[in-house]
Amino acid sequence: MFKSILVPFDGSPNAKNALDKAMEMARLTNAALTILTVYRHHSMLEASLSMVRPSDPGNLDDIMSAHAREVADYAKKHAIDSGFAEVRAFIKSGPTSRTIVKFAKEHENDLIVIGSRGMGSVEGYLLGSVSHKVTGLSDIPVLVV
């Protein structure tokens, strides 16, 4: 049925629920499991960091990439602890929904399992949720948990 399942993971409770559901489905179908954490450089965040650390906030992309790596590693560890010997975790930078769909296509995933609401952002309120956009952009099935 499914050979390769992609789980976008942002560390939110709904993303964890989606990961758990994806693991269930992967067990049932003997599918490979791939985790993707997407980060995006936001100038509002940069402004916030400069207020907290006014002397030198460092390279914001490096900071966000490091945080994304921690989030992806957490999800991978959760999957391994749940009995998955082979699980891959990736981080990417870019517009969240489009990056998820592009990644799924490039890696030949045949199912995306995504949380209904993530960590949230101003963009989410103005343009619609990431899960809603992914369902509209994707050519493969998307399960919203």
Buried (B, 14 or more C-beta within 10 A) or exposed (E): EBEBBBBBBBBBEBBBBBBBBBBEBBEEBEBBBBBBBBBBEBEEBBEEBEEEEEEEBEEBEEBBBEBBBEBBBBBBEBBEEBEBEEBBBBBBBBBBBEBBBBBBEEBEBBBBBBBBBBBEBEBBEEEEBBBBBBBEBBEBEBBBB
